[in-house]
Each structure stands twice: as C-alpha cells, then as structure tokens.
Amino acid sequence: LFLNPDLNKTNIECLAQISTGEGKSIIIPALAAIKALGCHRVDVITSLSVLTIRDAKDFKPFFQMFNLQVSNNCDLLCEQGDVDIIYRECSCFERDILLTDFNKKDESQDIISKRRFNSVSSVIIDEVDSMLLDKANMVLYLSYNIDILKSLERLFISIWQTINQQTFDSISIHMIDDDLVHLVCGIILEQIDKKTINIPEYDSNNCDYINIKLFIKRRMSI
C-alpha cells in the first residue's frame, strides 16, 4: 500500500496498491526527490541494512541530478553533514530516535533534532508490512559500557583460570554443580583475602557501589 499526502494541503490523501513489478523501487526515490526539492528532510525506512546501503548507493546518481545529497544510517558517520535524504534501516532509525530523546543535552547524540531544525520532515516506509507485522514484537535496547564493571575484570579472569586448570577437571568429574560453585567461591575468596586478587574497596554509600550491587542482583535473578 502506498500513501501519498496531498501536496496541495487540502487534507486529501491517496491510497493505492503497488503490485510487484510496477516500479515501487523507482517510485520511492522519485517521491523522495520531490519532497526534498520542497525543502523536506526525507527519511526512507527499509527493512534490511543491506537494502539501505544498496539503495542509497544505487540512486545516488539520480539524486545528484537534482543537487540532492543522499546517505544511509547504518554508520553514524554517514549521517553527518547536510544530507537531504537518508535511507534508514528500521532498527537503526529507532536507535537514532532513542539516542536523541534520552540524550537531549548531548549534541553528539542529538541525531534526529539536527534534521528537524528549520525543515519539514517526511518519512517514506518501504516494506511497511515487514516493520508493522514481521518485526512488531522486536524490541530495541540501548546499551552502554559500565565503567565500574572494569574492577571485576581481574575477578572474572581468576575464575576462568581456576575452572580451566587440569587438576580442577579431575576433581569436577565427581562433583555436582552446586558443589563446584562452592568450591570455586572458596578458592576465589581465599585469593581475595590473601590480596592475590586486588578488589577495590567501596564505601557502602558510594553511588557506583550501589549501582553495581543492583546490577548483580538483577542478573542473579535471571
């Protein structure tokens, strides 16, 4: 289904069915060019990153005929600069929106607002059934590095070294999982007491200490 807002602003819209082989791949860049020439910032949403990169590359000569700049959002570097039309993979588009909404004070993460500034935004959705039906249950999460977890790196290494010793293999054959966990805990705690493993000491009121306790608690409940 193809939805075309009335360009004369009469609040009349057109709904038409574009069958296979009728030139949908040509209609989309043509409409994008028309909207961009009307001072719109155009986002073309696709279902796969492969299609996003391919279409942005293949139709670049067409857009250049109208002095329009085109790029894709599969790489943050591609979104920099004054770009008229951006082909966007759906999940990357969601990422940009979330980064903009949750980091409004960080200009480096404010991706969407830069394109909204002093312009009208238009969105063209390719394969709308894929986004609204096939991927309807998919959830996008933003992840960040937690600096405080770096202090646990030495601890993780020690656990790995302990369970991969040849002597440990011969012992673990005759033990159940719970006993193995208690054995490894005892070995690691002994190394901590002897300062073989250096664990930073935290004030119980320290914010980072509280955050890491909550992080571990959430993971342990899974």
TITOR-33106 format. One record per residue: x negated, y, z of N, C-alpha, C, O in turn; residue in one letter. Coordinates in steps of 0.001 Angstrom, whole numbers, plus 500000, padded with zeros to 6 digits. Example, Ala and Ser with C-alpha at 12.3 -4.5 7.8 and 13.67 -1.06 7.14 Angstrom:
! residues 2
486810494310507800487700495500507800486800496700507800485764496681508465A
487150497750507080486330498940507140487100500030507870486591501138508039S
END
This chain:
! residues 222
499159498811500000500000500000500000499119501246500000498096501299500683L
499530502244499226498734503455499078499571504662499482500617504925498888F
499117505384500476499865506532500993499159507805500556497991508016500883L
499867508655499817499286509888499283500045511103499806501134511398499315N
499491511819500800500182513022501296500355514040500180499468514217499345P
501480514693500173501779515675499140500825516858499240500725517497500288D
500120517149498141499121518212498157499756519602498190499074520578498503L
501038519709497878501725520997497885502335521323499243502993522350499408N
502110520433500222502569520655501598504086520838501681504583521722502379K
504794520000500968506260520047501022506798518961501943507996518676501959T
505898518364502705506258517298503646506860516084502948507623515327503549N
506516515909501690506953514743500939505753513839500689504701514316500263I
505892512563500943504795511621500770505191510544499776506372510251499586E
504184509964499147504420508931498142503861507608498638502749507553499163C
504619506566498473504202505238498881504264504327497665505327504153497069L
503129503746497297503080502906496100502259501667496376501380501679497238A
502534500615495663501788499379495804500758499276494683501084499387493501Q
499511499064495083498425498922494111498061497446494038497491496891494978I
498387496826492938498123495394492788496662495149492412495943496064492010S
496244493891492553494891493501492201494636493757490718495423493363489858T
493517494427490439493160494697489053493675496010488514493425496335487353G
494397496785489333494950498052488877494052499245489196494451500395489010E
492841498970489675491866500045489828491823500719491173491555501917491265G
492088499952492233492041500549493576490651501101493893490518502142494536K
489623500396493436488258500826493728487910502144493039486988502841493464S
488641502489491981488436503763491302489325504853491896488931506016491979I
490531504459492307491473505423492875490923506037494155491079507236494389I
490275505211494992489780505695496286488726506789496116488885507854496711I
487648506587495331486684507680495164487277508893494440486870510025494697P
488241508660493532488879509782492848489650510644493839489547511870493813A
490428509999494717491179510734495736490233511428496709490470512564497119L
489158510732497074488170511319497986487559512580497386487361513576498082A
487262512530496091486686513694495416487682514855495389487303516003495619A
488958514559495108489987515605495075490113516280496440490176517506496533I
490150515464497498490290516020498852489040516820499242489147517871499873K
487850516317498863486610517001499213486498518337498480486007519314499045A
486949518383497228486938519640496478487918520650497056487803521851496810L
488878520156497824489820521030498525489340521400499911490138521763500776G
488015521307500127487372521671501405487771520744502549487816521168503704C
488057519492502238488313518496503265487038517696503535486243517450502628H
486857517293504794485820516326505141486463514954505071487393514663505822R
485973514111504174486656512852503882485904511673504496484688511549504349V
486654510810505189486128509549505711486864508411505024488090508323505093D
486111507538504359486684506359503711486371505154504583485205504790504732V
487390504530505163487204503430506102487277502100505352488260501820504666I
486232501286505487486198499975504847486123498881505904485919499166507084T
486286497640505483486357496528506430485006495893506715484835495245507747S
484030496072505804482722495423505965481605496432505708481729497313504858L
480514496285506458479371497191506266478744497015504888478218497969504314S
478801495793504358478247495538503023478988496369501971478370496952501080V
480328496417502089481134497208501163480889498699501357480875499467500395L
480699499098502605480458500502502914479201501005502221479214502041501555T
478111500256502388476833500656501792476895500586500270476389501471499579I
477521499524499750477614499339498301478407500450497627477956501028496638R
479603500752498169480459501751497537479850503145497608479937503911496648D
479232503479498741478595504794498863477473504944497844477264506025497293A
476759503861497600475656503890496634476171503904495198475693504680494370K
477154503038494902477648502907493525478351504165493030478233504516491856D
479084504849493911479851506016493488479120507338493718479678508410493483F
477878507258494175477101508476494391476961509307493112477146510523493171K
476636508698491937476553509495490702477874510187490353477880511306489840P
478994509506490638480303510102490360480525511349491206480961512377490690F
480229511268492497480431512415493377479463513543493056479804514716493208F
478246513195492609477266514227492278477710515070491088477280516214490939Q
478578514502490236479117515277489114479898516494489608480023517491488897M
480426516403490840481204517490491433480424518207492536480995518964493321F
479097517956492587478239518546493623478695518177495030478617518987495953N
479169516948495178479607516442496473478568515467497023478017514649496286L
478309515566498327477359514680498988478095513508499624479113513699500289Q
477583512295499420478212511094499958477182510289500736476002510276500384V
477628509618501794476736508780502590477571507705503260478765507580502991S
476926506912504152477639505889504914477291506025506385476351506736506739N
478035505353507237477832505483508687477232504232509310477279504068510529N
476666503343508489476048502141509041474706502449509692474150501615510408C
474197503627509446472964504097510061473222505533510511473674506357509717D
472936505840511787473205507180512302472462508249511509472932509382511403L
471298507895510949470532508867510177471274509275508913471100510390508420L
472104508376508387472850508668507161473925509722507382474394510341506426C
474323509931508649475406510861508940474906512273509208475703513191509401E
473604512446509220473051513758509492473131514631508244473120514125507122Q
473212515937508445473283516839507319474720517151506928475673516635507512G
474843518004505931476159518444505467476669517465504416476375517615503230D
477430516468504847477933515427503959479431515624503768480170515797504736V
479873515598502515481287515815502215482123514554502414483239514611502929D
481568513419501998482308512150502033481447511096502698480297510894502309I
481989510431503687481260509357504360482073508071504268483227508017504694I
481458507048503710482059505712503727481720505098505076480556505034505472Y
482762504645505780482571504179507148483076502752507309484186502418506894R
482244501920507915482710500599508338483543500800509590483206501639510424E
484616500054509736485623500327510762485029500393512175485278501354512902C
484255499392512565483718499374513927482719500509514148482633501051515250S
481955500875513100481025501998513220481796503311513384481350504219514086C
482952503402512732483803504581512877484323504681514310484347505762514898F
484735503546514862485170503522516262484038503950517181484247504703518133E
482827503460516885481651503834517684481466505345517687481247505942518741R
481553505970516504481358507414516404482397508175517216482081509158517885D
483643507706517149484722508368517897484490508254519403484637509232520137I
484123507045519861483903506836521290482701507638521786482755508241522858L
481610507645521004480426508408521398480749509897521487480261510593522378L
481573510379520560481949511792520569482834512118521771482628513130522441T
483815511261522042484762511520523130484124511416524508484478512171525415D
483178510479524674482602510247526000481290510991526227480745510954527330F
480773511667525197479519512413525348479677513811524751478859514254523945N
480734514489525160481039515792524568479984516844524874479839517812524126K
479249516667525962478233517649526329476876517343525696475948518148525784K
476766516178525059475510515778524424475642515984522919476333515217522248D
474990517005522388475134517330520968474614516222520062475109516049518948E
473619515470520531473063514397519709474058513257519505473952512502518539S
475037513130520427476047512077520325477377512594519777478311511824519554Q
477448513903519566478692514505519095478744514423517573478426515390516880D
479145513269517062479098512998515629480351513495514915480267514185513899I
481512513135515457482770513441514791483072514935514816483511515490513809I
482842515594515952483197517006516082482455517881515084482990518893514630S
481225517502514737480463518283513773481159518326512424481115519334511718K
481806517212512075482504517172510788483862517865510864484387518321509849R
484430517943512068485721518602512225485590520127512183486552520838511893R
484388520610512476484193522052512626484445522778511302483858522435510276F
485325523786511338485602524656510196485991523869508938485613524255507832N
486735522781509093487154521991507931488377521156508302488710520988509476S
489027520643507275490172519755507454489709518319507223488994518045506258V
490107517414508089489667516024507986490713515183507267491912515324507508S
490250514317506391491115513363505704490512511979505839489296511803505750S
491376511002506053490920509621506208491603508759505156492825508782505016V
490800507999504421491310507048503436490933505655503919489754505378504140I
491905504785504086491667503449504618491757502418503494492800502261502858I
490651501723503265490622500623502295490851499319503051490310499133504141D
491644498422502487491969497157503150492609497409504514492127496930505541E
493694498164504503494342498531505766494865497299506504494934497296507733V
495235496250505759495721495033506410494626494361507213494895493738508240D
493374494486506741492258493901507481492063494597508816491802493944509826S
492189495927508827491967496686510048493115496523511038492884496352512235M
494357496574510542495516496561511430495994495160511792496668494989512807L
495658494153510983496120492791511249494968491860511611494930491321512717L
494026491669510684492933490718510910492064491103512098491612490238512848D
491827492412512270490927492875513331491687493580514459491097494319515247K
492976493349514527493797494060515521493399493714516951493504494557517842A
492946492488517179492618492055518542491152492260518902490732491926520010N
490380492800517985488963493014518257488769494281519088489435495291518860M
487852494217520050487595495339520953486134495757520817485237494915520787V
485910497050520735484557497580520630484108498125521983484826498904522610L
482925497718522433482361498207523689481086498990523402480274498595522565Y
480925500099524104479670500834524045478750500311525131479162500163526282L
477517500033524774476553499503525745475377500461525892474995501149524946S
474818500491527079473686501354527376472654500563528171472981499605528871Y
471412500986528045470354500394528858470481500891530296470663502084530539N
470382499963531239470445500321532656469021500299533205468437499231533387I
468464501482533470467061501591533864466757500821535141465666500275535305D
467743500781536051467493500149537339467238498651537193466617498045538067I
467711498040536091467505496606535898466056496277535561465652495116535633L
465277497283535196463865497030534893463131496492536113462168495736535986K
463595496888537297462954496413538520463157494918538739462422494299539508S
464159494329538063464418492896538191463658492069537159463712490839537182L
462954492739536261462263492021535192461252491021535750461186489877535300E
460468491459536727459455490570537325460119489378538009459586488269537998R
461284489616538604462024488546539265462504487513538247462383486310538478L
463037487970537140463504487052536100462356486221535536462513485029535269F
461209486855535359460030486145534844459607485049535805459267483943535384I
459628485355537101459227484366538109460189483182538128459758482037538268S
461476483443537991462469482357537936462211481494536706462240480267536789I
461963482124535580461700481387534340460454480520534464460449479361534051W
459397481094535036458160480339535209458359479156536145457793478084535930Q
459162479354537182459388478288538159460116477103537554459698475959537737T
461189477358536841462003476250536320461375475586535103461840474532534667I
460322476190534547459671475595533375458345474919533716457598474533532818N
458050474775535012456852474040535411457080472540535229458190472049535432Q
456028471814534848456151470362534631456527469643535919457314468696535896Q
455973470085537037456307469450538317457774469643538678458391468774539293T
458323470784538291459728471062538569460633470153537747461694469745538219F
460225469834536527461015468944535673461192467578536315462284467011536285D
460122467050536894460195465723537504461077465719538745461701464704539056S
461137466842539460461970466943540655463442467129540284464322466535540907I
463706467954539268465076468331538926465902467163538387467131467207538426S
465246466128537888465970464978537341466850464315538394467923463803538075I
466405464321539636467102463614540714467968464544541569468402464161542655H
468222465770541080468976466734541879470189467239541104470185467280539874M
471225467623541846472404468221541218472172469731541074471210470271541618I
473055470399540341472847471815540017472768472701541260471894473563541347D
473663472499542213473668473342543420472366473217544187471829474209544681D
471855471987544285470583471777544992469440472460544259468522472987544887D
469494472453542911468454473115542116468458474619542356467405475247542468L
469669475190542434469785476623542673469197476982544035468452477955544155V
469528476204545054468986476465546401467470476304546421466774477066547092H
466959475322545694465516475105545647464807476290545006463805476778545529L
465328476751543873464713477888543176464816479150544024463870479934544090V
465969479350544676466132480518545548465101480513546670464523481548547002C
464879479337547250463901479234548327462496479573547853461750480269548541G
462141479077546670460817479356546115460637480848545834459598481429546145I
461651481449545248461568482870544883461546483750546131460773484705546206I
462397483428547111462421484229548341461088484140549082460632485114549681L
460478482974549033459159482819549663458116483699548972457267484302549629E
458190483767547635457254484619546897457484486099547198456543486892547235Q
458762486460547414459072487853547753458527488188549142457959489261549346I
458699487271550092458196487502551455456676487655551467456130488442552239D
455999486896550605454534486955550541454033488078549644452830488219549426K
454972488884549122454644490002548239454028489554546916453419490350546201K
454196488264546599453742487796545289454582488430544191454078488773543121T
455866488579544475456777489304543581457065490649544220457534490718545356I
456788491702543499456979493040544031458396493519543738458745493772542585N
459202493640544771460575494128544638460664495493545323460395495603546519I
461044496541544564461169497874545184462194497866546305463226497202546208P
461913498594547354462842498703548467463779499889548220463346500986547867E
465066499635548417466067500664548148466783501063549426467052500246550308Y
467073502324549485467924502839550551469362502411550252469832502563549125D
470051501885551241471412501387551021472364502495550568473414502217549989S
471996503742550830472826504864550392472435505379549012473063506291548475N
471391504782548448470913505224547142471916504848546064472431503730546048N
472190505782545167473196505569544115472811504414543207473659503586542873C
471534504341542797471094503262541901471252501906542567471636500925541931D
470946501866543876471075500603544605472524500143544639472811498960544453Y
473438501079544878474869500746544907475335500277543540476096499315543436I
474878500956542482475287500586541131474826499187540764475571498430540141N
473599498836541144473091497519540786473805496430541581473995495324541076I
474206496729542827474977495763543603476330495506542939476778494363542855K
476972496564542473478252496413541787478089495651540479478936494836540115L
476990495925539772476726495240538503476571493742538723477161492940537999F
475769493362539732475544491941540034476834491284540495477131490149540120I
477598492000541307478859491436541816479823491131540679480478490089540679K
479913492049539698480798491825538559480349490633537731481174489838537280R
479038490506537530478515489405536716478657488058537424478887487035536780R
478519488062538739478612486815539500480041486277539503480258485075539653M
481015487178539336482413486743539366482861486140538048483927485530537973S
482048486308537002482428485777535683482241484264535634482509483641534606I
END
